[in-house]
């Protein structure tokens, strides 16, 4: 798949600069690391919050996503939800937002997300998504962790991207924080795109999309926090995709995309994770998708809907 320039890194840097300028209001902290890299604590030692999380979603999507909160009185105990939308969903979600860059050193482990992945291009996904931004002077990476990256990780990222450490910004917030909860739930559209890719649906055919998922309360325990954010999407997420191509292909995609097609559907994610002894990759990857999916075939004007919100599982999981 080939996409024209969308200036993902430039867009993200603009949002980062705004976050730094409004650090007090967002309850975040900006500092410099030992190599001159920019560090933003968005929820580890700082309070962070919903606004900070929404800015991080925008950064992760390379500035190609519209992000908002919605209050739904009919949504039971979790009326507040996160809504994301993009008219360039493949670039925003797969080329940028997807947490696909494994960054680890010693006991430090994090998955890197954001437009910096388009510069590093270390993932097989970029054999299909051809995006170039050769004039990028700075870049941003988001880490779902409670600690800033060690020197070795900063050096690795600098080598992989060809950018000096002082041109890099590392944003970090743990899953247990309110910021972390928001930015993870904000991946509801991204997981649908990722599963569509796994299902071999042509990425070029996906031209627009929107998603919504309820925002669960943070939990101090990492496993419970991770479980709640995943379950918000798996059992409470709703996504609509607009696609080119035959109506029969759109129907097949709608039928295969919902999380209930997975063999592991039907338990809180934390319980599933324990059952697989913490081996994330042993879990059926088709579980990671929204509860309900709507696919609209642009040429025929037909819309197909499959899956459904599982309120019983939300009651069991979200607390």
N, C-alpha and C positions, 0 to 999 in steps of 0.2 A: 504494500500500500504506500502511495506517495502523497504527501501533503505539502502545500505551499507554506511559506513562512507565516508564522503566527506570533513570533517573538515571545515565546513562553518565558524565557529567562529574563528578558527585559520587563515583561509584565509583572513577573513575580518580584523583581527587585523594587519596582515602584511600590508594591504593597508592603514589602519589608521596610522600606524607608518610612512609609506612613506609620507602620507599627512602632518603629523606634521613636518617631516624633511624638507619638501618643502613648508611650510606655506607661506613664502613670495612670492614665485613664483605663488602659487595658490590663493593668496590674501585672505587667511583665517586666523583665529586666534585660538590658543590653550591656554586654561587656566585650572585651577582647581576650582571646586566648593567647597562649605562649608563642604561637607562630603568627599572630596578628589577625587570626580569623575572627569573624563576628560571631558572637554567641547570644542567642535569645532564649532565656529561661521563661517558658510560657506556662508553666504549671508544676514545676518540681519544687523549688524553694520559694517560688512566687505563687500568688493566688491564681492568676489567670482568670478564665471564665468563658462565658458563651461568646462574647465579642471576640476575644482572642482566638477561640476555636474556629469561628467563622472566617476570620482573616487567614488562618492557616489552611483552611479548605480552599480558599481562593488562591493562595500561593501554591498549594499542591496541584491545583488544576491549571497552573500557569497563566492565571488571569483570564481563562476562557470559560469560567463558570460563574453563574449567578447564584448566590447563596442567601438564604433567608430563613427565619424561624416562622413557624405557624402554630397557632393555638387552635386545637380542634376539640370542642366541648364534648363531642361524641366519642372521643378516644379513651374513655375510661380514666384510669389512674395516671396516664401518661399523655396529657393533652398537648404538651409542647413537643414539636418535632422539627427536624431539620429538612429543608427543601433545597435541592440543588438542580441546576438546569444548565445545559450547554448545547450550543449549535455547532460545536466542533467536538463531539464527545469522544472520538477516538484519540485525538491529540490530548484533550484535557484529562481524560481518565486513564488511558492506557500508556500514552507516551510520557505523561507527567505524574498523575496522582497515584498510580499503582505503586505499592511499596515492594519493589522488585529487586532492589540492590542490597545484597547481603553484606553488611559491614560488621566485622568482628575482629577483636584483638584480645587475646587472653580471656578474661572473664567478661569483657565488654561485648555485648551483642546488640545490634539494632538493624532494622531494615530501613533503607533509605527511600524516601519518597520525594517527588517534586521534579521540577524541570531540569535539574542538574543531571538527571538520568539521560537526557537527550544528548548531553555532551560526553558523558562517560561511555555510553553505548556498550555496556558490558553484558547485557541481557540478550538472549536469543530473540526476544520480542522485536528488537530493532532490526532484525533481518527482514521483517515485514513492514514495519513503520519507518519510512524513510523521511526523517525530518532533520533539517540542518539549520543551525543558527551560528555560522562561523564568526560573526562579529560580536558574539556575546562576551562582554567584558567582566561580568560578575555572574554568580549563580547562587542558588539556595537549595538546601536540603533539609528535609523534615525527618526527625527521628522520634519514634515512639518509645521514649526511655526517660528515666529520671536523672540521668547524668550527662554532662557534656561529653563530647567525644575525646578520647585520649589523643595525644600528639600523633601517634602512629596512624590513626584513622584520618586525621586531617591531612597528613602527608599522602596517604593513599588516594584520597579524594582529589587532592591537588594534582597528583601525577596522572590520574585517570582522565581528568578534565582539561589539563593543560593550563589551569588557572592558578595564580599565586594564592597562598593561604589567605592573604588579606582581602582577596576578591570573593571569598566564600563566606556564606552565612549558614550557620547550623542552628536550627530551631528545634528545641526539645521539650517534650511534656509527657509525663507518664500516663498510661491508660487509666490509672486510678484518679486522675484529676478531672475536673469539669472540662477544662480545655481539651484534654485527651479524649474524653467521651464524645464531645462535639465533633472533633475532627475525624474520629473513626466512624461514627454514624453517618457523617457526610460522605462516606464512600459508597453509599447505597447504589448510586448510578454506576460507579466504577466496577462493583462486583458483577453487575449485570453485563457490562461490556466484556469483562474478563471471561465470564462463563460463555457468552456468545462466541468469543474467540475460541475457547476450548471446544465448543460444539461445531467448529469449522464454518460458522456463518461468516460470509465475506465482510470484512471490516469496511470496505469501500461502500457497502450498501447502507451502513448505519449513518444517518445524516443529522439526527437530532435526538435529544432525550432529556428526560426529567425524572427525578426520584424523590421519595420522601420516606423518612423513618422516624419513629418516636425517639425522644431523647431520654435514656434511662438515668436514674440517679447514679452518681459515681459510687464506687465501693472501695474501701481501703485495702482489701485483699486483691492482689493482682489477678488471680484466676477468676474470682467473681466479677471483677471489673471487665476483664476480657470477655467473659461469658455474656454479660449483659449487653455490651456493645455489639457483639456478634448476633445475639438473639434478637436485638432490636431490628436488624436487617433481615435475618433468616425467617423470623416469625411475624415481623411487623412492617417490613419494607414494601413499598409500592413503586414500580418503575414503568414508565411508558417510553417506548422507542419508536421512532419514525424511520422507516426503511424503504429503500428502492427494491425492486424485484417482484417476482411472482407472489401473488397472494398466498399460494400454497406454502411458499418458503416462510412467509411471515407467520402463518398459522403454526407451522412446525416449530418455529423459534419460540413462539408464545407458549406452546405446550411443553417444551423442554426446559425453559428457563427457570421456572419457579423452584424454590428450595425443596419443596415436597417431593420432587422427583428423585431426591438423593436417598440412598439406602440408609443413611445415618439420621434422617429427619425424624423428629418426634421426641427429642430429649433436650434439656438445657445444654447449651454448648459446653459449659463447665463440666458437666457430667460426661459428655462425649470425650472431652479432652482427657479427663482422668481415666476413662475406660481404655484409651489408647496410650496410657502411661506417658502422657505429655508429648507424644510424637505427632506434631502438627501435620506432618506430611502423610501420616497413615489415615487421616480422616478423608472421607470421600470429598474430592474437590468440588463436586457438583452441589454440595451442601451450601457453599458460599455464594448465595444468590438471594434476591428478594423473595418475599413470601408471595407476592402477587405481581404479575407482569401483563402489560398491555402492549401489543405491537400493532402499529398502524402501517399498512401497505400504501405508500403514497400514490402509486399509479392507479390502483383499483379503488382506492377510498375505503377499503375494508379494514376493520379493526378486530383484533382477536385478543381475548382476555383469558387468563388461566391462573390457577392458584388461588390464594386467598389469605387474608390476615388470620392468624391463629391466636385468638385472644386467650385461650386456655394456656398456651405455652408462654405468652407474655406475662400472664398472672403468675405463673410458676417461676419465671426467670428474673423479671425486672425488679422485683422487690417492692 
